[in-house]
Amino acid sequence: MDRIHLAQVPRNSRGQISYSSIPSMVVRVMVAEEELLVLQRRVKRHHDVRDRLHIPEEELAGLEEHIMELEANLLEWRALLAEV
């Protein structure tokens, strides 16, 4: 299994993925990688104002911040997997 569909993962009350609810570190990394790809595509779409899924400027800052946090977590989780 290479990819995980993000609709299948647990979420918190705000609709964000709840990584603490994912017991397997391997699955956690797979989910984080998939979410990172999705978020990066959303940022890329921001630059095309003709795109029907264009995101507003005020949403972009929060999205970029979330991407940085996710990348940091992903580095930590991959390091934990490498130790095993």
C-alpha positions as CSV (number, residue, x, y, z in Angstrom):
1,M,0.0,0.0,0.0
2,D,1.7,3.2,-1.1
3,R,-1.0,5.8,-0.5
4,I,-3.7,6.5,2.0
5,H,-6.9,8.3,1.3
6,L,-7.2,11.2,3.7
7,A,-10.9,10.7,4.1
8,Q,-10.1,7.4,6.0
9,V,-8.1,9.0,8.8
10,P,-9.3,10.2,12.2
11,R,-10.0,13.9,12.5
12,N,-10.5,16.3,15.5
13,S,-13.5,18.5,16.0
14,R,-12.1,21.2,13.7
15,G,-11.8,18.7,10.8
16,Q,-8.0,18.5,11.0
17,I,-6.2,15.2,10.9
18,S,-5.6,13.8,14.4
19,Y,-2.1,12.3,14.2
20,S,-2.1,11.4,17.9
21,S,-5.0,9.0,17.1
22,I,-3.0,7.1,14.6
23,P,-1.2,4.3,16.6
24,S,1.2,3.1,13.8
25,M,4.2,5.4,13.1
26,V,4.4,4.0,9.6
27,V,0.8,4.9,8.9
28,R,1.3,8.3,10.5
29,V,4.2,9.0,8.1
30,M,2.2,7.9,5.1
31,V,-0.8,10.1,6.1
32,A,1.6,13.1,6.7
33,E,3.2,12.6,3.3
34,E,-0.1,12.5,1.6
35,E,-1.4,15.5,3.5
36,L,1.7,17.4,2.6
37,L,1.2,16.7,-1.1
38,V,-2.4,17.9,-0.9
39,L,-1.4,21.1,0.9
40,Q,1.5,21.9,-1.5
41,R,-1.0,21.5,-4.5
42,R,-3.3,24.0,-2.8
43,V,-0.5,26.5,-2.4
44,K,0.4,26.0,-6.0
45,R,-3.2,26.7,-7.0
46,H,-3.1,30.0,-5.0
47,H,-1.0,31.6,-7.7
48,D,-3.6,31.1,-10.4
49,V,-6.5,33.4,-9.8
50,R,-8.5,31.9,-12.7
51,D,-8.4,28.5,-10.9
52,R,-11.9,27.7,-9.5
53,L,-10.2,26.3,-6.4
54,H,-8.1,29.4,-5.8
55,I,-7.5,30.1,-2.1
56,P,-7.7,33.6,-0.7
57,E,-4.5,35.4,0.5
58,E,-5.6,35.3,4.2
59,E,-5.9,31.5,4.0
60,L,-2.5,31.1,2.5
61,A,-0.5,32.2,5.6
62,G,-2.2,29.6,7.8
63,L,-1.7,27.0,5.1
64,E,2.0,27.7,4.8
65,E,2.4,27.6,8.6
66,H,0.7,24.2,8.7
67,I,3.0,22.9,5.9
68,M,6.1,23.9,7.9
69,E,4.7,22.2,11.1
70,L,3.9,19.1,9.1
71,E,7.3,19.0,7.5
72,A,9.0,19.3,11.0
73,N,6.8,16.5,12.4
74,L,7.5,14.4,9.3
75,L,11.2,14.7,9.8
76,E,10.9,13.7,13.5
77,W,8.6,10.7,12.7
78,R,10.9,9.5,9.9
79,A,13.9,9.7,12.3
80,L,11.9,7.6,14.8
81,L,11.2,5.0,12.2
82,A,14.9,4.9,11.2
83,E,15.9,4.1,14.8
84,V,13.7,1.0,14.8
